[in-house]
């Protein structure tokens, strides 16, 4: 499955609020280079962690096996097709 993940993918991980403190503390103490965004989930008592760090997301899933993960792949760049007028 790791080979199917495209570069720049965002991982949305649904964790319970009891586990959240340990995850954020680990991210801080390890001086992780990945970004970390926390937002309130629609599910009561849960928080969504968003990160682009594959290794950190993998670590969360290994330590908390019951979490739900959503992977958002980056949208492909579309080049504008236009003509340049000659002067």
RONUSE-712037 format. One record per atom (N, C-alpha, C, CB): x, y negated, z; residue number from 1; atom name; residue in one letter. Coordinates in steps of 0.05 Angstrom, whole numbers, plus 5000, padded with zeros to 4 digits. Glycine has a CB too. Layout:
<sites>
c1 X, c2 Y, c3 Z, nr NUM, atom CA, rest A
...
</sites>
This chain:
<sites>
c1 5016, c2 5024, c3 5000, nr 1, atom N, rest X
c1 5000, c2 5000, c3 5000, nr 1, atom CA, rest X
c1 5017, c2 4975, c3 5000, nr 1, atom C, rest X
c1 4981, c2 5000, c3 5024, nr 1, atom CB, rest X
c1 5040, c2 4976, c3 5012, nr 2, atom N, rest X
c1 5058, c2 4953, c3 5014, nr 2, atom CA, rest X
c1 5066, c2 4943, c3 4986, nr 2, atom C, rest X
c1 5083, c2 4960, c3 5031, nr 2, atom CB, rest X
c1 5068, c2 4961, c3 4967, nr 3, atom N, rest X
c1 5076, c2 4953, c3 4940, nr 3, atom CA, rest X
c1 5054, c2 4938, c3 4926, nr 3, atom C, rest X
c1 5084, c2 4978, c3 4924, nr 3, atom CB, rest X
c1 5029, c2 4941, c3 4934, nr 4, atom N, rest X
c1 5006, c2 4928, c3 4922, nr 4, atom CA, rest X
c1 5003, c2 4899, c3 4930, nr 4, atom C, rest X
c1 4981, c2 4943, c3 4928, nr 4, atom CB, rest X
c1 5017, c2 4891, c3 4951, nr 5, atom N, rest X
c1 5015, c2 4864, c3 4961, nr 5, atom CA, rest X
c1 5031, c2 4845, c3 4945, nr 5, atom C, rest X
c1 5023, c2 4862, c3 4991, nr 5, atom CB, rest X
c1 5018, c2 4824, c3 4935, nr 6, atom N, rest X
c1 5032, c2 4804, c3 4918, nr 6, atom CA, rest X
c1 5046, c2 4783, c3 4936, nr 6, atom C, rest X
c1 5013, c2 4791, c3 4899, nr 6, atom CB, rest X
c1 5067, c2 4771, c3 4926, nr 7, atom N, rest X
c1 5081, c2 4750, c3 4940, nr 7, atom CA, rest X
c1 5063, c2 4726, c3 4944, nr 7, atom C, rest X
c1 5107, c2 4742, c3 4925, nr 7, atom CB, rest X
c1 5062, c2 4715, c3 4967, nr 8, atom N, rest X
c1 5045, c2 4692, c3 4973, nr 8, atom CA, rest X
c1 5018, c2 4699, c3 4983, nr 8, atom C, rest X
c1 5042, c2 4675, c3 4949, nr 8, atom CB, rest X
c1 5013, c2 4725, c3 4988, nr 9, atom N, rest X
c1 4987, c2 4734, c3 4999, nr 9, atom CA, rest X
c1 4983, c2 4724, c3 5027, nr 9, atom C, rest X
c1 4985, c2 4764, c3 4997, nr 9, atom CB, rest X
c1 4959, c2 4718, c3 5034, nr 10, atom N, rest X
c1 4952, c2 4710, c3 5062, nr 10, atom CA, rest X
c1 4937, c2 4732, c3 5076, nr 10, atom C, rest X
c1 4934, c2 4684, c3 5061, nr 10, atom CB, rest X
c1 4946, c2 4738, c3 5100, nr 11, atom N, rest X
c1 4934, c2 4759, c3 5116, nr 11, atom CA, rest X
c1 4916, c2 4747, c3 5137, nr 11, atom C, rest X
c1 4955, c2 4777, c3 5129, nr 11, atom CB, rest X
c1 4891, c2 4755, c3 5138, nr 12, atom N, rest X
c1 4872, c2 4746, c3 5158, nr 12, atom CA, rest X
c1 4867, c2 4770, c3 5176, nr 12, atom C, rest X
c1 4845, c2 4735, c3 5146, nr 12, atom CB, rest X
c1 4875, c2 4767, c3 5202, nr 13, atom N, rest X
c1 4873, c2 4789, c3 5220, nr 13, atom CA, rest X
c1 4854, c2 4782, c3 5243, nr 13, atom C, rest X
c1 4901, c2 4797, c3 5232, nr 13, atom CB, rest X
c1 4834, c2 4798, c3 5247, nr 14, atom N, rest X
c1 4814, c2 4793, c3 5268, nr 14, atom CA, rest X
c1 4822, c2 4807, c3 5293, nr 14, atom C, rest X
c1 4785, c2 4803, c3 5259, nr 14, atom CB, rest X
c1 4829, c2 4792, c3 5314, nr 15, atom N, rest X
c1 4838, c2 4804, c3 5339, nr 15, atom CA, rest X
c1 4820, c2 4794, c3 5362, nr 15, atom C, rest X
c1 4868, c2 4797, c3 5345, nr 15, atom CB, rest X
c1 4818, c2 4810, c3 5383, nr 16, atom N, rest X
c1 4802, c2 4800, c3 5406, nr 16, atom CA, rest X
c1 4818, c2 4780, c3 5422, nr 16, atom C, rest X
c1 4794, c2 4824, c3 5424, nr 16, atom CB, rest X
c1 4804, c2 4763, c3 5437, nr 17, atom N, rest X
c1 4818, c2 4742, c3 5451, nr 17, atom CA, rest X
c1 4837, c2 4751, c3 5473, nr 17, atom C, rest X
c1 4797, c2 4724, c3 5463, nr 17, atom CB, rest X
c1 4832, c2 4776, c3 5483, nr 18, atom N, rest X
c1 4850, c2 4787, c3 5503, nr 18, atom CA, rest X
c1 4878, c2 4792, c3 5492, nr 18, atom C, rest X
c1 4838, c2 4812, c3 5516, nr 18, atom CB, rest X
c1 4880, c2 4800, c3 5467, nr 19, atom N, rest X
c1 4905, c2 4807, c3 5454, nr 19, atom CA, rest X
c1 4919, c2 4782, c3 5443, nr 19, atom C, rest X
c1 4901, c2 4827, c3 5432, nr 19, atom CB, rest X
c1 4904, c2 4761, c3 5439, nr 20, atom N, rest X
c1 4915, c2 4737, c3 5425, nr 20, atom CA, rest X
c1 4939, c2 4725, c3 5439, nr 20, atom C, rest X
c1 4893, c2 4717, c3 5422, nr 20, atom CB, rest X
c1 4938, c2 4722, c3 5465, nr 21, atom N, rest X
c1 4960, c2 4710, c3 5480, nr 21, atom CA, rest X
c1 4986, c2 4724, c3 5476, nr 21, atom C, rest X
c1 4953, c2 4709, c3 5509, nr 21, atom CB, rest X
c1 4986, c2 4751, c3 5476, nr 22, atom N, rest X
c1 5010, c2 4766, c3 5473, nr 22, atom CA, rest X
c1 5021, c2 4764, c3 5444, nr 22, atom C, rest X
c1 5005, c2 4795, c3 5479, nr 22, atom CB, rest X
c1 5004, c2 4762, c3 5425, nr 23, atom N, rest X
c1 5012, c2 4760, c3 5397, nr 23, atom CA, rest X
c1 5026, c2 4733, c3 5392, nr 23, atom C, rest X
c1 4988, c2 4763, c3 5378, nr 23, atom CB, rest X
c1 5014, c2 4711, c3 5402, nr 24, atom N, rest X
c1 5025, c2 4685, c3 5398, nr 24, atom CA, rest X
c1 5051, c2 4682, c3 5414, nr 24, atom C, rest X
c1 5005, c2 4663, c3 5408, nr 24, atom CB, rest X
c1 5052, c2 4694, c3 5438, nr 25, atom N, rest X
c1 5077, c2 4693, c3 5454, nr 25, atom CA, rest X
c1 5099, c2 4707, c3 5440, nr 25, atom C, rest X
c1 5072, c2 4705, c3 5482, nr 25, atom CB, rest X
c1 5093, c2 4730, c3 5428, nr 26, atom N, rest X
c1 5114, c2 4745, c3 5413, nr 26, atom CA, rest X
c1 5123, c2 4730, c3 5389, nr 26, atom C, rest X
c1 5102, c2 4772, c3 5404, nr 26, atom CB, rest X
c1 5105, c2 4717, c3 5374, nr 27, atom N, rest X
c1 5112, c2 4700, c3 5351, nr 27, atom CA, rest X
c1 5131, c2 4678, c3 5360, nr 27, atom C, rest X
c1 5087, c2 4688, c3 5338, nr 27, atom CB, rest X
c1 5125, c2 4665, c3 5382, nr 28, atom N, rest X
c1 5141, c2 4643, c3 5392, nr 28, atom CA, rest X
c1 5169, c2 4652, c3 5402, nr 28, atom C, rest X
c1 5127, c2 4628, c3 5415, nr 28, atom CB, rest X
c1 5170, c2 4674, c3 5417, nr 29, atom N, rest X
c1 5195, c2 4683, c3 5429, nr 29, atom CA, rest X
c1 5214, c2 4695, c3 5408, nr 29, atom C, rest X
c1 5189, c2 4704, c3 5450, nr 29, atom CB, rest X
c1 5203, c2 4706, c3 5387, nr 30, atom N, rest X
c1 5220, c2 4718, c3 5366, nr 30, atom CA, rest X
c1 5229, c2 4697, c3 5345, nr 30, atom C, rest X
c1 5205, c2 4740, c3 5351, nr 30, atom CB, rest X
c1 5219, c2 4672, c3 5348, nr 31, atom N, rest X
c1 5225, c2 4651, c3 5329, nr 31, atom CA, rest X
c1 5219, c2 4660, c3 5300, nr 31, atom C, rest X
c1 5255, c2 4642, c3 5332, nr 31, atom CB, rest X
c1 5195, c2 4670, c3 5297, nr 32, atom N, rest X
c1 5187, c2 4680, c3 5270, nr 32, atom CA, rest X
c1 5187, c2 4656, c3 5250, nr 32, atom C, rest X
c1 5159, c2 4692, c3 5271, nr 32, atom CB, rest X
c1 5196, c2 4662, c3 5226, nr 33, atom N, rest X
c1 5197, c2 4642, c3 5206, nr 33, atom CA, rest X
c1 5171, c2 4638, c3 5190, nr 33, atom C, rest X
c1 5220, c2 4648, c3 5186, nr 33, atom CB, rest X
c1 5152, c2 4655, c3 5196, nr 34, atom N, rest X
c1 5126, c2 4653, c3 5181, nr 34, atom CA, rest X
c1 5107, c2 4634, c3 5195, nr 34, atom C, rest X
c1 5113, c2 4681, c3 5179, nr 34, atom CB, rest X
c1 5089, c2 4623, c3 5180, nr 35, atom N, rest X
c1 5069, c2 4606, c3 5191, nr 35, atom CA, rest X
c1 5048, c2 4622, c3 5206, nr 35, atom C, rest X
c1 5055, c2 4589, c3 5168, nr 35, atom CB, rest X
c1 5033, c2 4608, c3 5223, nr 36, atom N, rest X
c1 5013, c2 4622, c3 5239, nr 36, atom CA, rest X
c1 4990, c2 4602, c3 5243, nr 36, atom C, rest X
c1 5024, c2 4632, c3 5267, nr 36, atom CB, rest X
c1 4966, c2 4610, c3 5234, nr 37, atom N, rest X
c1 4942, c2 4593, c3 5237, nr 37, atom CA, rest X
c1 4922, c2 4609, c3 5253, nr 37, atom C, rest X
c1 4931, c2 4584, c3 5209, nr 37, atom CB, rest X
c1 4911, c2 4596, c3 5274, nr 38, atom N, rest X
c1 4890, c2 4609, c3 5290, nr 38, atom CA, rest X
c1 4864, c2 4594, c3 5286, nr 38, atom C, rest X
c1 4898, c2 4609, c3 5320, nr 38, atom CB, rest X
c1 4843, c2 4609, c3 5283, nr 39, atom N, rest X
c1 4816, c2 4597, c3 5281, nr 39, atom CA, rest X
c1 4795, c2 4615, c3 5294, nr 39, atom C, rest X
c1 4809, c2 4591, c3 5251, nr 39, atom CB, rest X
c1 4775, c2 4602, c3 5304, nr 40, atom N, rest X
c1 4753, c2 4617, c3 5317, nr 40, atom CA, rest X
c1 4738, c2 4634, c3 5297, nr 40, atom C, rest X
c1 4734, c2 4597, c3 5332, nr 40, atom CB, rest X
c1 4733, c2 4658, c3 5305, nr 41, atom N, rest X
c1 4719, c2 4677, c3 5287, nr 41, atom CA, rest X
c1 4689, c2 4675, c3 5292, nr 41, atom C, rest X
c1 4729, c2 4705, c3 5291, nr 41, atom CB, rest X
c1 4673, c2 4684, c3 5273, nr 42, atom N, rest X
c1 4644, c2 4685, c3 5277, nr 42, atom CA, rest X
c1 4637, c2 4707, c3 5297, nr 42, atom C, rest X
c1 4630, c2 4691, c3 5250, nr 42, atom CB, rest X
c1 4654, c2 4728, c3 5299, nr 43, atom N, rest X
c1 4649, c2 4749, c3 5318, nr 43, atom CA, rest X
c1 4656, c2 4739, c3 5346, nr 43, atom C, rest X
c1 4667, c2 4774, c3 5311, nr 43, atom CB, rest X
c1 4637, c2 4742, c3 5365, nr 44, atom N, rest X
c1 4641, c2 4732, c3 5392, nr 44, atom CA, rest X
c1 4664, c2 4745, c3 5406, nr 44, atom C, rest X
c1 4615, c2 4736, c3 5408, nr 44, atom CB, rest X
c1 4681, c2 4729, c3 5419, nr 45, atom N, rest X
c1 4704, c2 4739, c3 5433, nr 45, atom CA, rest X
c1 4728, c2 4747, c3 5416, nr 45, atom C, rest X
c1 4696, c2 4763, c3 5449, nr 45, atom CB, rest X
c1 4729, c2 4737, c3 5391, nr 46, atom N, rest X
c1 4750, c2 4744, c3 5373, nr 46, atom CA, rest X
c1 4762, c2 4718, c3 5360, nr 46, atom C, rest X
c1 4741, c2 4763, c3 5351, nr 46, atom CB, rest X
c1 4786, c2 4721, c3 5350, nr 47, atom N, rest X
c1 4800, c2 4699, c3 5336, nr 47, atom CA, rest X
c1 4812, c2 4710, c3 5311, nr 47, atom C, rest X
c1 4822, c2 4686, c3 5355, nr 47, atom CB, rest X
c1 4813, c2 4694, c3 5290, nr 48, atom N, rest X
c1 4826, c2 4702, c3 5265, nr 48, atom CA, rest X
c1 4854, c2 4690, c3 5264, nr 48, atom C, rest X
c1 4809, c2 4693, c3 5240, nr 48, atom CB, rest X
c1 4874, c2 4707, c3 5259, nr 49, atom N, rest X
c1 4901, c2 4698, c3 5255, nr 49, atom CA, rest X
c1 4907, c2 4699, c3 5225, nr 49, atom C, rest X
c1 4922, c2 4716, c3 5271, nr 49, atom CB, rest X
c1 4916, c2 4676, c3 5215, nr 50, atom N, rest X
c1 4923, c2 4675, c3 5186, nr 50, atom CA, rest X
c1 4953, c2 4671, c3 5184, nr 50, atom C, rest X
c1 4907, c2 4653, c3 5171, nr 50, atom CB, rest X
c1 4966, c2 4688, c3 5168, nr 51, atom N, rest X
c1 4995, c2 4686, c3 5164, nr 51, atom CA, rest X
c1 5002, c2 4696, c3 5137, nr 51, atom C, rest X
c1 5010, c2 4701, c3 5186, nr 51, atom CB, rest X
c1 5025, c2 4687, c3 5127, nr 52, atom N, rest X
c1 5035, c2 4696, c3 5101, nr 52, atom CA, rest X
c1 5059, c2 4715, c3 5105, nr 52, atom C, rest X
c1 5043, c2 4673, c3 5083, nr 52, atom CB, rest X
c1 5066, c2 4719, c3 5131, nr 53, atom N, rest X
c1 5089, c2 4737, c3 5138, nr 53, atom CA, rest X
c1 5081, c2 4766, c3 5137, nr 53, atom C, rest X
c1 5100, c2 4729, c3 5165, nr 53, atom CB, rest X
c1 5090, c2 4781, c3 5118, nr 54, atom N, rest X
c1 5083, c2 4809, c3 5115, nr 54, atom CA, rest X
c1 5093, c2 4825, c3 5139, nr 54, atom C, rest X
c1 5096, c2 4820, c3 5089, nr 54, atom CB, rest X
c1 5117, c2 4820, c3 5147, nr 55, atom N, rest X
c1 5129, c2 4835, c3 5170, nr 55, atom CA, rest X
c1 5114, c2 4830, c3 5196, nr 55, atom C, rest X
c1 5158, c2 4829, c3 5173, nr 55, atom CB, rest X
c1 5107, c2 4805, c3 5200, nr 56, atom N, rest X
c1 5093, c2 4798, c3 5225, nr 56, atom CA, rest X
c1 5065, c2 4809, c3 5225, nr 56, atom C, rest X
c1 5092, c2 4767, c3 5229, nr 56, atom CB, rest X
c1 5051, c2 4808, c3 5202, nr 57, atom N, rest X
c1 5024, c2 4820, c3 5200, nr 57, atom CA, rest X
c1 5026, c2 4850, c3 5204, nr 57, atom C, rest X
c1 5012, c2 4813, c3 5172, nr 57, atom CB, rest X
c1 5046, c2 4862, c3 5193, nr 58, atom N, rest X
c1 5050, c2 4891, c3 5197, nr 58, atom CA, rest X
c1 5054, c2 4898, c3 5226, nr 58, atom C, rest X
c1 5073, c2 4901, c3 5180, nr 58, atom CB, rest X
c1 5069, c2 4882, c3 5240, nr 59, atom N, rest X
c1 5075, c2 4886, c3 5268, nr 59, atom CA, rest X
c1 5049, c2 4884, c3 5285, nr 59, atom C, rest X
c1 5096, c2 4866, c3 5279, nr 59, atom CB, rest X
c1 5032, c2 4865, c3 5279, nr 60, atom N, rest X
c1 5007, c2 4862, c3 5293, nr 60, atom CA, rest X
c1 4989, c2 4886, c3 5289, nr 60, atom C, rest X
c1 4992, c2 4836, c3 5283, nr 60, atom CB, rest X
c1 4988, c2 4896, c3 5264, nr 61, atom N, rest X
c1 4971, c2 4919, c3 5259, nr 61, atom CA, rest X
c1 4982, c2 4944, c3 5273, nr 61, atom C, rest X
c1 4970, c2 4924, c3 5228, nr 61, atom CB, rest X
c1 5008, c2 4947, c3 5275, nr 62, atom N, rest X
c1 5020, c2 4970, c3 5288, nr 62, atom CA, rest X
c1 5015, c2 4969, c3 5318, nr 62, atom C, rest X
c1 5050, c2 4971, c3 5283, nr 62, atom CB, rest X
c1 5016, c2 4945, c3 5330, nr 63, atom N, rest X
c1 5013, c2 4943, c3 5359, nr 63, atom CA, rest X
c1 4983, c2 4943, c3 5368, nr 63, atom C, rest X
c1 5026, c2 4917, c3 5369, nr 63, atom CB, rest X
c1 4966, c2 4934, c3 5350, nr 64, atom N, rest X
c1 4937, c2 4933, c3 5355, nr 64, atom CA, rest X
c1 4923, c2 4947, c3 5333, nr 64, atom C, rest X
c1 4928, c2 4902, c3 5358, nr 64, atom CB, rest X
c1 4922, c2 4974, c3 5334, nr 65, atom N, rest X
c1 4911, c2 4990, c3 5312, nr 65, atom CA, rest X
c1 4882, c2 4986, c3 5305, nr 65, atom C, rest X
c1 4916, c2 5018, c3 5317, nr 65, atom CB, rest X
c1 4866, c2 4974, c3 5323, nr 66, atom N, rest X
c1 4838, c2 4971, c3 5317, nr 66, atom CA, rest X
c1 4830, c2 4945, c3 5303, nr 66, atom C, rest X
c1 4822, c2 4972, c3 5342, nr 66, atom CB, rest X
c1 4850, c2 4929, c3 5295, nr 67, atom N, rest X
c1 4844, c2 4903, c3 5283, nr 67, atom CA, rest X
c1 4834, c2 4906, c3 5254, nr 67, atom C, rest X
c1 4868, c2 4884, c3 5284, nr 67, atom CB, rest X
c1 4819, c2 4887, c3 5245, nr 68, atom N, rest X
c1 4810, c2 4886, c3 5217, nr 68, atom CA, rest X
c1 4827, c2 4866, c3 5202, nr 68, atom C, rest X
c1 4780, c2 4878, c3 5215, nr 68, atom CB, rest X
c1 4835, c2 4874, c3 5178, nr 69, atom N, rest X
c1 4853, c2 4857, c3 5162, nr 69, atom CA, rest X
c1 4841, c2 4851, c3 5135, nr 69, atom C, rest X
c1 4881, c2 4871, c3 5158, nr 69, atom CB, rest X
c1 4842, c2 4827, c3 5127, nr 70, atom N, rest X
c1 4833, c2 4818, c3 5101, nr 70, atom CA, rest X
c1 4857, c2 4805, c3 5087, nr 70, atom C, rest X
c1 4809, c2 4798, c3 5103, nr 70, atom CB, rest X
c1 4863, c2 4814, c3 5063, nr 71, atom N, rest X
c1 4886, c2 4804, c3 5048, nr 71, atom CA, rest X
c1 4875, c2 4787, c3 5025, nr 71, atom C, rest X
c1 4904, c2 4827, c3 5037, nr 71, atom CB, rest X
c1 4884, c2 4762, c3 5025, nr 72, atom N, rest X
c1 4876, c2 4743, c3 5003, nr 72, atom CA, rest X
c1 4900, c2 4739, c3 4985, nr 72, atom C, rest X
c1 4866, c2 4716, c3 5015, nr 72, atom CB, rest X
c1 4897, c2 4748, c3 4960, nr 73, atom N, rest X
c1 4918, c2 4745, c3 4941, nr 73, atom CA, rest X
c1 4918, c2 4717, c3 4929, nr 73, atom C, rest X
c1 4916, c2 4766, c3 4919, nr 73, atom CB, rest X
c1 4942, c2 4706, c3 4922, nr 74, atom N, rest X
c1 4943, c2 4680, c3 4910, nr 74, atom CA, rest X
c1 4930, c2 4679, c3 4883, nr 74, atom C, rest X
c1 4972, c2 4670, c3 4909, nr 74, atom CB, rest X
c1 4918, c2 4657, c3 4876, nr 75, atom N, rest X
c1 4906, c2 4654, c3 4850, nr 75, atom CA, rest X
c1 4928, c2 4650, c3 4829, nr 75, atom C, rest X
c1 4885, c2 4631, c3 4849, nr 75, atom CB, rest X
c1 4926, c2 4662, c3 4806, nr 76, atom N, rest X
c1 4947, c2 4658, c3 4785, nr 76, atom CA, rest X
c1 4946, c2 4629, c3 4775, nr 76, atom C, rest X
c1 4943, c2 4678, c3 4762, nr 76, atom CB, rest X
c1 4970, c2 4619, c3 4769, nr 77, atom N, rest X
c1 4972, c2 4592, c3 4758, nr 77, atom CA, rest X
c1 4963, c2 4593, c3 4729, nr 77, atom C, rest X
c1 5000, c2 4581, c3 4760, nr 77, atom CB, rest X
c1 4946, c2 4574, c3 4722, nr 78, atom N, rest X
c1 4936, c2 4572, c3 4694, nr 78, atom CA, rest X
c1 4949, c2 4547, c3 4682, nr 78, atom C, rest X
c1 4905, c2 4571, c3 4693, nr 78, atom CB, rest X
c1 4964, c2 4550, c3 4661, nr 79, atom N, rest X
c1 4976, c2 4527, c3 4648, nr 79, atom CA, rest X
c1 4956, c2 4514, c3 4630, nr 79, atom C, rest X
c1 5001, c2 4536, c3 4631, nr 79, atom CB, rest X
c1 4956, c2 4487, c3 4631, nr 80, atom N, rest X
c1 4937, c2 4472, c3 4614, nr 80, atom CA, rest X
c1 4946, c2 4474, c3 4585, nr 80, atom C, rest X
c1 4936, c2 4442, c3 4624, nr 80, atom CB, rest X
c1 4928, c2 4479, c3 4568, nr 81, atom N, rest X
c1 4934, c2 4481, c3 4540, nr 81, atom CA, rest X
c1 4925, c2 4456, c3 4526, nr 81, atom C, rest X
c1 4921, c2 4506, c3 4527, nr 81, atom CB, rest X
c1 4943, c2 4439, c3 4521, nr 82, atom N, rest X
c1 4936, c2 4414, c3 4508, nr 82, atom CA, rest X
c1 4957, c2 4407, c3 4487, nr 82, atom C, rest X
c1 4934, c2 4390, c3 4528, nr 82, atom CB, rest X
c1 4951, c2 4389, c3 4470, nr 83, atom N, rest X
c1 4970, c2 4381, c3 4449, nr 83, atom CA, rest X
c1 4982, c2 4354, c3 4456, nr 83, atom C, rest X
c1 4957, c2 4381, c3 4421, nr 83, atom CB, rest X
c1 5006, c2 4351, c3 4449, nr 84, atom N, rest X
c1 5019, c2 4325, c3 4454, nr 84, atom CA, rest X
c1 5018, c2 4310, c3 4428, nr 84, atom C, rest X
c1 5049, c2 4329, c3 4464, nr 84, atom CB, rest X
c1 5008, c2 4286, c3 4430, nr 85, atom N, rest X
c1 5006, c2 4269, c3 4405, nr 85, atom CA, rest X
c1 5033, c2 4257, c3 4398, nr 85, atom C, rest X
c1 4985, c2 4246, c3 4410, nr 85, atom CB, rest X
c1 5039, c2 4259, c3 4372, nr 86, atom N, rest X
c1 5064, c2 4247, c3 4363, nr 86, atom CA, rest X
c1 5061, c2 4217, c3 4358, nr 86, atom C, rest X
c1 5074, c2 4261, c3 4337, nr 86, atom CB, rest X
c1 5081, c2 4202, c3 4364, nr 87, atom N, rest X
c1 5079, c2 4173, c3 4360, nr 87, atom CA, rest X
c1 5090, c2 4165, c3 4333, nr 87, atom C, rest X
c1 5094, c2 4158, c3 4381, nr 87, atom CB, rest X
</sites>
